[in-house]
Amino acid sequence: MRKKQTYEVTFEDLTHDARGVCKIDGYPVFVKHALKGEKALIEITKRYKSYGLGRLIRLQEMSPFRKEPICEHFATCGGCNLMHMDYQTQLDFKTFKTQSTLKKLGQINTDVTPTLGMHHPLYYRNKATFHLDIEDGQIRAGYYREGTHRVVDIIRCHTLPKIFSEILAEIRTAAEEKLFDVHAKSRPNGGLKRVVIRQSYSTKELLITLVVHQNKTFKSKALIDRLIKKFPLIMGVILNVNPKSFGLGEKSTIIYGVDQIKETVGGMHYSINHQSFFQVNAIQAETMLAQIIEKADLKGDEVVIDAYAGVGHIGLSLAKHAREVIAIETVKKAVNEGLKAARYNHIENIRFITKDAKEGILDVPEADLLIVDPPRKGLHRDFIDRVLDKHVPKMIYVSCNVATLARDLKFLESGGYNIVETTPLDMFPQTSHIESITLLQRTRLS
Ligand SMILES: C[S@@+](CC[C@H](N)C(=O)[O-])C[C@H]1O[C@@H](n2cnc3c(N)ncnc32)[C@H](O)[C@@H]1O
């Protein structure tokens, strides 16, 4: 089998990132945007030792679960890699992937309940970063093309509220009218290189961060005047300086209004600034909190640990159902925001420990419920060992990576926890990202 050769194939399965899997003489080939059961003509684009990559040339037999993607950027952007599946199939894919990964990587045979989806699985993100560049004299404003730093112009992204695309269009037009300078990767200057837009789901207030390479020359007044005239819900515009090609730099200045929008999630009120940690899908964040409250089944007298707490969304929502909540988080800024949110919501029975979870857990003598929500790499082995020494009767594991979840559940199961059930949650519809909530009960001491 050679590169550029074409084959007629049938897809037998899907990879974890939803590429169709077909076999050519037993050799697996992964093809984007193909669905299980479909027949197609494909071309081989890459050959590795144990697998190859291909591209769809023509579909010959289409799956009944295929749906026409509504996004005009579907083929070039790469962000919404499930948009060609109907929504129920996306949810079923996530349930199946959760179950099969838990089984394959952790030998966990727990019940996986159906994935909790959204009623309207579009326009759900409350934050977006758009990049700007000049290529062949043309201003580009949008996302990086998958796996590259080349900007794909975005006219309309259907995972974002419509107003995000309108703001981006206004910025693009203003750049074309030379109201401000645009940073070009090929010719770095002091111009605008990124725009971060945040919107509160509950109040619809907007916050805009303009990221420049250096701020010596950036003149923003004309752009800001134009934006605030057209979008009166802009509460503030922040200028951030960052010579790196991702994220925000340390130096920020408020150049219009206030660095604050108000948000309400799960009955808690938050004041969010341009750097705040916050769930990107506020609607599903509510669904997640409701699930956690249901699985926690607190009676009011329990001590709860919220480890890897971020700003303490989970702990704050559980506080009124418990005697005390102890939130453990390493990032000082997140803890400060959590403390601010506790004051804002008049919650007095939560305290924060600013430490690595594996150290912070040693500071809590006893607890009735432990909630963990670690980053993608999962739990540290020392943390798990210390949890097993503690004999906490109940645990809830919130995970954004089913592979590390499987690994950690295996350790917890062999240490005496029964894995009661895992509920996947669709935090990012149209993408293959899977969030899940697992309930564990201690049944024996290790
Ligand atoms: C997936 S987020 C959890 C978000 C949080 N539950 C919320 O709802 O906002 C993971 C959090 O774990 C924190 N973190 C990462 N490594 C940590 C560690 N070793 N100990 C404690 N916290 C850690 C990160 O700073 C981040 O806030």
The ligand as an ORCA input file, in Angstrom:
! r2SCAN-3c Opt
* xyz 0 1
  C     -10.590     20.850     35.616
  S     -10.157     22.206     36.615
  C     -11.332     22.140     37.884
  C     -12.274     23.257     37.846
  C     -13.191     23.408     39.010
  N     -13.742     22.208     39.552
  C     -14.311     24.322     38.598
  O     -15.439     23.864     38.479
  O     -14.022     25.498     38.359
  C      -8.725     21.590     37.430
  C      -8.170     22.497     38.507
  O      -7.137     21.791     39.199
  C      -6.097     22.697     39.529
  N      -4.902     21.865     39.766
  C      -4.066     21.332     38.846
  N      -3.139     20.553     39.442
  C      -3.404     20.610     40.776
  C      -2.797     19.994     41.905
  N      -1.758     19.198     41.781
  N      -3.339     20.247     43.113
  C      -4.420     21.053     43.249
  N      -5.036     21.666     42.212
  C      -4.525     21.444     40.986
  C      -6.042     23.618     38.339
  O      -5.445     24.845     38.686
  C      -7.524     23.774     37.994
  O      -8.092     24.861     38.685
*
